[in-house]
């Protein structure tokens, strides 16, 4: 294993744009939920004439789909990701729209047969229902409660209130309150393993909402503690949580 400072410097210089995680290969791993979201997404997109993908990131997940609908749109709030999504998806005829976080969707009522999202920031159920055509579906994989919190709390300390956010039952109730019928809800807890401290620095740079004030300099002591553990052959283990939700207008 490289020296601590070399690992940190390397991770600080690495690209974290888009929504790909190839840089972590050999450094960290995460189990996937049992339902295979990408496969299910491809099946649903192949059956509709219009669809909208929310919080598309750099368009990586959508670009894996072999057959897109004749009308395919996507939204993204972070400008670097929106640019990456346009570059990646534009040739496939996807309209990528940059939207401010929390703003209304810039589409007419009943515009889409399907609305999808992989890890939306904060689902706006009223807006989702509004842009869905009658009989249309919302299909998404959401981040669940206390996801990666073993890692987050290593830096921030106990977060008892935050541990209860993103509860799948509460999200399903909010969808129903907005007028949608929830037709499926599945949950999963997936093992995450970090083998070197560079992987930790990189993921905290990419997922900036995990430790909002993160910098390797500020949290050097916490990183050194992880580094000592990993050099003894003990990887750092956390767990992500996910839920698959489908709803119908």
N, C-alpha and C positions, 0 to 999 in steps of 0.2 A: 504494500500500500504506500502511496506517495506521502510525503510529509504533510502535516496538517495545513500549513500555509499554502502549499502548492495546490492542494485540493480545493481550498477556499477560493484562491485566486482564479483557478480554472472555472469553477462554478459561477463566479461573479462575472466572468467574461463571456460565458456561453449565452447563446440566443434563447430567449424565453417567449418569443412572440408566437402567435397562433395557439393551437390546442393540441399539438403533438407532443409525445413524451419519449421520443426515440433516444434522447440524450441520456436517459436513465438506464438504458440497456446495460445489464451487467452490474449496475450500481444499486438498483432498487427494483422492486416488483410489487404488483398488486393483483390479487385475485379478481376475477371478473364475476359479476352476478350470473346466476345460472340461466337466465332467460335469453341472452344474446341479443341485446338491443339493436345492434347494427343489422342483424338478419331480419328481425321483426320489422324494423323501420323500412328496409328494402321491400319487404312483402307489401306493406301498406302503401308505400309511394307508387308501386307498380300498378295499383288498382284505382287510382284517382286521377282526375283531370287537373286538379289544382291543389297546391299545398304551400304552407308557410312554415319555415323553420326558425324558431325564436332563439336568440342568443347563440348564434351559429359558430361563434369563435372565428377561427380562420377558415372555416368551411371544411375542415378535415373529415368530420363524420359524414356530412352530406355527400362529399365527393367519393366516398366509398360505395355509395349506392349505384348499382349498374344502370338502372333505368329510372329517370326522373320524370315527373308529370309534365305535360305540355306547358303548364304555367307553374313555375317554381320560384318562390320568393324566399328571402332570408333576411333577418335583422341582426344587427350587432351594435353594441353601444361603444366599445373601445376602438378608437380610430385605427390603431395599427392592425388589429384583428379584422376590422371591416375592409381595410385595403387588401390584406392577405386573402380574405374571402372573395373579393372581387377578382383578384388575379387568378385564384384557383378555380372559381366557379363560373366566371364570365363566359368562357368558351363553351360552357354547357348550357348557356341560355338562362342562367339563374340571375334574377334581379336581387342584388344585395343592397339593402337600405340601412344606412347608419342612423340609429335612433338614440335619443337621450334616454338614459336609464330612468324608468318610471313614467316615461311619456306615453301618450296614447299611440296606438299603432296607426301608421299612415296608410290605412287601407279602408275601403268602404265596408259597410255592414254586409255580412253573409258572402264574403269574398272567396272563401276557401272550403274545400271539402275535407281537408285535413290540416291540423296544426300540430307541429311536432317540436320537441326540444330535448336535447341531452344536457342536463345540468343547468336549467335556467336559473338566473340570479334570483328572481323573485316573481313567480307566476302571477300575472294580473288576470284573475279568472273572469272578471267582467269584460275585459278587452278580448280575451280568448273566445268567450261565448259570442261577443258581438261580431267578430270577423268570421266565425264559423257559419257555414250555410246550414239551414235546418237539416237535421240528420247527419251532419258532419261530426268528425271525431277529433278529440285531442289525444295524442299519444306521446308519452315522454318518460324519460328516466330522470328522476330527481335525486339530488343529494339528500340524505336523511339526517337524523339528529346525531349530534356528537361525532360526526365523521372526522377521522384523523385527530381526534381530541387528545390522544396520548402524546402525539407530537406537539400539537398546539399548546397544551397545558405544560409541557416541558419548558416552554419559553415564557408563557404568560401566567402560569399558576392556575389554580382551580377556577373554573368558569361554570358554576352550578346553574345559573339562569340560562346561559347560552346553550347548555347541553340539551335543553328541552325544545329548542327551536327546530323548525323543519320537520315537525312530527307528521308522519304520513296520514294518520287519522284526521288531524286538524286540517291538513291540506285538502283531503277529500271532502271534509265538511265545508270548507270554503268554496270548493268547486260546486257543491250542491247548492250552497246559498246563492251562488251566482246564476243558478238555473241550469246547470249541467247535470247529467245523470252519470254517476261513476259506475263503469261496467267492469273494471278490473283494478286490483291494487295488490301488488306483491312487494315483499321486502327482502333485503339481503344484507348480511354483514360479511365484509371481505377483508382478508388479511393483507396488510401492507408491510413490507420488509425493506429496511434501509441498511446498506452494507458499508457505505462510507459517508463521511460528513459532507463531501461535495454534493451528494444527492440531496441532502437535507437543505443545504444552501440554495441549490437550484430550485427545488420545489417550493420553497418559501418565497423566492423571487417571482416565481410564476403564479402561484396562488396567493396573491398579495393580501387577500382578505383573511387568510389564516392568522398571520401575525402582522397586523397592519404597520407597525413601526419597525419591522425587521430590517436589520443590517448586520452583516457579519461582525462588524466592529462592536456594535452595541451589545450583541449577544455572544461575544467571543467566549466567555466563561461557560455558558450553556453548551456551546458547540464543542468546546474542549472536553467537557464531560462525556458527550456522545462519542467523540473521537477516541477517548481512552477505552470506552466500552467496546467499540467496534474493533479496535486493534487487539483486543483480547479474544476475538472470534465470536463476539456476541452481537448480532445485528440488533438494530432498534426495530421493535414491532409495534405497529398501530393497526387500527381497523377503520376502514371506510364503511359507510352505510349508504344504501341506495334503495329507492323504491320505484317500481314501474307502475305508472298510473295511466288508465285509459278512461275517457269520459265522452259522452255523446250529447250534442245539442238536439 
